[in-house]
């Protein structure tokens, strides 16, 4: 490979790594537990999804629909051309083309981002479609990197879907206050924010537990290069869920639940000392 091209590829990958570390300390910690050989690929996926999410949730004074449309167009152009002058898209297309990440998964993700531009309430079907596009397919993109053959990928696909679903539902619970206060949005179908009850909250938590229990079966079957990192993320989100369970809905609507840096370190240490 030409040295100048390699330098550009490396710089683009470094940009995605910087984005990941700037926006998510917990996700960065999980990546560091993966085998070093796949770090840059997961950083590249996260950099892409992070910037798409920022378009719909941050740039309130701009034409988000227009920007997202252009972002989607540029994404597929970069994939088709194996190149982009946007370093985030360039690093992402390298991963997409190297690991044959399916176009339908990228489209589903961007469709969910577009739903955030206009939707405030979700039907059961819309809720499931949103979770699939915003979280489950991101897990499937990562699974493509983790697996060294298609047979392994197909076997683990249902478990990756369950893990992504659990993560997203926990995010919905954790962010229920900010989603409603800042965006007027409630993701859970049939839930009225002002009358959100503890019974409804428990039902959601039980649904998440089912996802977690199913996902753990697949985590145990992941290649050794990925197993510890994914298990760490699993344990981190389990801790989030445990903290959420201790609160009633009124408390949940007053504060955003966080895991302290010290607790993150304890989870990291526990995962390292007690591998699966």
C-alpha positions as CSV (number, residue, x, y, z in Angstrom):
1,X,0.0,0.0,0.0
2,X,1.2,3.5,-0.9
3,X,2.5,5.2,2.3
4,X,0.5,8.3,1.7
5,X,-2.7,6.3,1.4
6,X,-1.8,4.3,4.5
7,X,-1.3,7.6,6.4
8,X,-4.7,8.8,5.4
9,X,-6.3,5.6,6.4
10,X,-4.6,5.7,9.7
11,X,-5.5,9.3,10.3
12,X,-9.2,8.6,9.5
13,X,-9.2,5.6,11.9
14,X,-7.6,7.8,14.6
15,X,-10.4,10.4,14.1
16,X,-13.0,7.7,14.9
17,X,-11.0,6.6,17.9
18,X,-10.9,10.2,19.2
19,X,-14.7,10.6,18.7
20,X,-15.3,7.4,20.7
21,X,-13.1,8.4,23.6
22,X,-14.5,11.9,23.7
23,X,-18.2,10.8,23.7
24,X,-18.2,7.6,25.6
25,X,-15.8,6.6,28.4
26,X,-17.7,3.4,29.1
27,X,-17.7,2.3,25.4
28,X,-14.0,3.1,25.1
29,X,-13.3,0.9,28.1
30,X,-15.2,-2.0,26.5
31,X,-13.2,-1.6,23.3
32,X,-9.9,-1.6,25.2
33,X,-10.9,-5.1,26.5
34,X,-11.3,-6.4,23.0
35,X,-8.2,-7.8,21.2
36,X,-6.0,-5.0,20.0
37,X,-6.3,-6.2,16.4
38,X,-10.0,-5.2,16.2
39,X,-9.9,-1.9,18.1
40,X,-9.8,0.3,15.1
41,X,-12.7,-1.4,13.4
42,X,-15.0,-1.0,16.3
43,X,-13.9,2.6,16.8
44,X,-14.8,3.2,13.1
45,X,-18.3,1.8,13.6
46,X,-18.9,3.9,16.7
47,X,-17.6,7.1,15.1
48,X,-20.1,6.7,12.3
49,X,-23.1,6.0,14.5
50,X,-22.1,8.7,17.0
51,X,-22.0,11.4,14.4
52,X,-25.4,10.3,12.9
53,X,-26.9,10.5,16.4
54,X,-25.4,13.9,16.9
55,X,-27.1,15.2,13.7
56,X,-30.6,14.3,15.0
57,X,-30.1,15.2,18.7
58,X,-27.7,18.1,18.9
59,X,-27.8,20.6,15.9
60,X,-31.2,22.2,16.7
61,X,-30.6,25.4,14.8
62,X,-29.8,23.6,11.5
63,X,-31.9,21.7,9.0
64,X,-31.4,18.2,10.4
65,X,-33.4,16.4,7.7
66,X,-31.2,18.0,5.0
67,X,-28.0,17.2,6.9
68,X,-29.0,13.6,7.6
69,X,-30.0,13.1,3.9
70,X,-26.6,14.3,2.8
71,X,-24.9,12.2,5.4
72,X,-26.7,9.1,4.2
73,X,-25.9,10.0,0.6
74,X,-22.2,10.5,1.4
75,X,-22.1,7.3,3.4
76,X,-23.1,5.1,0.5
77,X,-21.0,7.1,-1.9
78,X,-18.0,6.4,0.2
79,X,-18.8,2.7,0.5
80,X,-19.2,2.4,-3.3
81,X,-16.0,4.4,-4.0
82,X,-14.0,2.9,-1.2
83,X,-13.0,6.5,-0.3
84,X,-14.3,9.7,1.4
85,X,-12.8,13.0,2.2
86,X,-14.8,12.8,5.4
87,X,-12.4,10.8,7.7
88,X,-15.3,9.4,9.7
89,X,-17.0,8.0,6.6
90,X,-13.7,6.9,5.2
91,X,-12.8,4.8,8.2
92,X,-16.4,3.4,8.3
93,X,-16.4,2.4,4.7
94,X,-13.1,0.6,5.2
95,X,-14.8,-1.6,7.8
96,X,-18.0,-2.0,5.8
97,X,-16.0,-3.2,2.7
98,X,-13.5,-5.3,4.6
99,X,-16.1,-7.3,6.6
100,X,-19.0,-7.2,4.1
101,X,-21.4,-5.4,6.5
102,X,-24.8,-5.5,4.9
103,X,-26.2,-2.3,3.4
104,X,-29.7,-3.1,4.9
105,X,-28.2,-2.8,8.4
106,X,-26.8,0.6,7.6
107,X,-30.1,1.7,6.0
108,X,-32.0,0.5,9.1
109,X,-29.8,2.5,11.4
110,X,-30.2,5.7,9.4
111,X,-34.0,5.1,9.2
112,X,-34.1,5.0,13.0
113,X,-32.1,8.2,13.2
114,X,-34.6,9.8,10.8
115,X,-37.5,8.7,13.1
116,X,-35.9,10.8,15.8
117,X,-36.4,13.9,13.7
118,X,-40.2,13.8,13.9
119,X,-41.6,11.1,16.1
120,X,-42.6,11.8,19.7
121,X,-44.7,8.7,20.5
122,X,-44.2,5.1,19.2
123,X,-46.5,2.2,18.5
124,X,-45.4,-1.3,19.3
125,X,-44.3,-1.9,15.8
126,X,-42.5,1.5,15.5
127,X,-40.8,0.9,18.9
128,X,-39.5,-2.5,17.7
129,X,-38.3,-1.1,14.4
130,X,-36.6,1.8,16.1
131,X,-34.7,-0.5,18.5
132,X,-33.7,-2.8,15.6
133,X,-32.3,0.1,13.6
134,X,-30.8,2.1,16.4
135,X,-29.1,-0.6,18.4
136,X,-29.6,-4.2,17.2
137,X,-28.0,-3.6,13.7
138,X,-25.1,-1.8,15.4
139,X,-24.4,-4.9,17.3
140,X,-24.7,-6.9,14.1
141,X,-22.1,-4.6,12.5
142,X,-19.7,-5.3,15.4
143,X,-20.5,-9.0,15.2
144,X,-19.3,-9.0,11.6
145,X,-15.9,-7.8,12.9
146,X,-15.9,-10.4,15.7
147,X,-16.6,-13.4,13.6
148,X,-14.1,-15.0,11.2
149,X,-16.7,-16.8,9.2
150,X,-20.3,-16.4,8.1
151,X,-21.5,-19.6,9.8
152,X,-20.4,-18.3,13.2
153,X,-22.0,-14.9,12.5
154,X,-25.3,-16.5,11.6
155,X,-25.3,-18.7,14.7
156,X,-24.6,-15.7,17.0
157,X,-26.9,-13.2,15.2
158,X,-30.0,-13.8,17.4
159,X,-28.0,-13.2,20.6
160,X,-26.4,-10.0,19.3
161,X,-29.9,-8.7,18.6
162,X,-31.0,-9.5,22.1
163,X,-28.0,-7.7,23.6
164,X,-28.6,-4.6,21.5
165,X,-32.2,-4.6,22.4
166,X,-31.4,-4.8,26.1
167,X,-28.9,-1.9,25.9
168,X,-31.3,0.3,24.1
169,X,-34.2,-0.3,26.4
170,X,-31.9,0.5,29.4
171,X,-30.9,3.7,27.6
172,X,-34.6,4.6,27.2
173,X,-35.2,4.1,30.9
174,X,-32.0,6.0,31.9
175,X,-32.8,8.9,29.6
176,X,-36.5,9.0,30.0
177,X,-36.4,12.5,31.7
178,X,-34.1,14.2,29.2
179,X,-35.9,12.5,26.2
180,X,-39.2,14.0,27.4
181,X,-38.0,17.3,28.8
182,X,-35.7,18.2,25.9
183,X,-37.4,16.5,22.9
184,X,-41.0,15.7,24.1
185,X,-40.3,12.1,23.2
186,X,-41.4,8.8,24.9
187,X,-40.1,5.6,23.2
188,X,-42.1,3.1,25.2
189,X,-45.4,2.3,23.5
190,X,-48.5,3.0,25.5
191,X,-46.6,4.9,28.2
192,X,-47.8,8.3,29.3
193,X,-44.8,10.1,30.8
194,X,-46.8,12.0,33.5
195,X,-48.5,8.9,34.7
196,X,-45.7,6.4,34.2
197,X,-46.2,3.8,36.9
198,X,-44.0,1.5,38.8
199,X,-45.9,-1.5,37.4
200,X,-45.2,-0.4,33.9
201,X,-41.5,0.2,34.8
202,X,-41.3,-3.4,36.3
203,X,-42.7,-4.8,33.1
204,X,-40.1,-3.1,31.0
205,X,-37.4,-4.3,33.4
206,X,-38.6,-7.9,33.1
207,X,-38.5,-7.6,29.3
208,X,-34.9,-6.4,29.5
209,X,-34.0,-9.4,31.8
210,X,-35.3,-11.7,29.1
211,X,-33.1,-10.0,26.5
212,X,-30.1,-10.2,28.9
213,X,-30.6,-13.9,29.7
214,X,-30.7,-14.8,26.0
215,X,-27.8,-12.5,25.1
216,X,-25.5,-14.1,27.6
217,X,-25.8,-17.5,25.9
218,X,-24.3,-15.9,22.8
219,X,-21.6,-13.9,24.6
220,X,-20.2,-17.1,26.0
221,X,-19.8,-18.4,22.4
222,X,-18.0,-15.3,21.0
223,X,-14.4,-15.6,19.7
224,X,-11.9,-15.0,22.5
225,X,-10.8,-11.7,20.7
226,X,-14.2,-10.2,21.5
227,X,-15.7,-12.1,24.4
228,X,-14.2,-10.1,27.3
229,X,-15.0,-6.7,25.8
230,X,-18.6,-7.6,25.1
231,X,-19.0,-9.2,28.5
232,X,-17.7,-6.0,30.1
233,X,-20.3,-4.0,28.3
234,X,-22.9,-6.5,29.4
235,X,-21.9,-6.2,33.0
236,X,-21.8,-2.4,32.8
237,X,-25.4,-2.3,31.5
238,X,-26.5,-4.8,34.1
239,X,-25.2,-2.5,36.8
240,X,-27.2,0.4,35.2
241,X,-30.3,-1.8,35.2
242,X,-29.7,-2.8,38.8
243,X,-29.5,0.9,39.8
244,X,-32.6,1.7,37.8
245,X,-34.5,-1.1,39.6
246,X,-33.9,0.5,43.0
247,X,-35.7,3.7,42.0
248,X,-39.4,4.4,41.6
249,X,-40.6,6.2,38.5
250,X,-40.7,9.6,40.2
251,X,-37.0,9.3,41.1
252,X,-36.2,8.1,37.6
253,X,-37.9,11.3,36.3
254,X,-35.8,13.5,38.5
255,X,-32.3,12.2,37.8
256,X,-30.2,10.5,35.1
257,X,-28.7,7.3,36.4
258,X,-25.0,7.0,36.1
259,X,-22.3,4.5,37.0
260,X,-19.4,6.1,38.8
261,X,-15.8,5.8,37.5
262,X,-14.9,3.9,40.5
263,X,-17.7,1.4,39.9
264,X,-16.7,1.1,36.3
265,X,-13.2,0.1,37.4
266,X,-14.7,-2.5,39.8
267,X,-16.8,-3.9,37.0
268,X,-13.7,-4.0,34.7
269,X,-11.7,-5.7,37.4
270,X,-14.4,-8.2,38.2
271,X,-14.9,-9.0,34.5
272,X,-11.1,-9.5,34.1
273,X,-10.8,-11.7,37.2
274,X,-14.0,-13.7,36.5
275,X,-14.1,-14.3,32.7
276,X,-16.8,-16.4,31.0
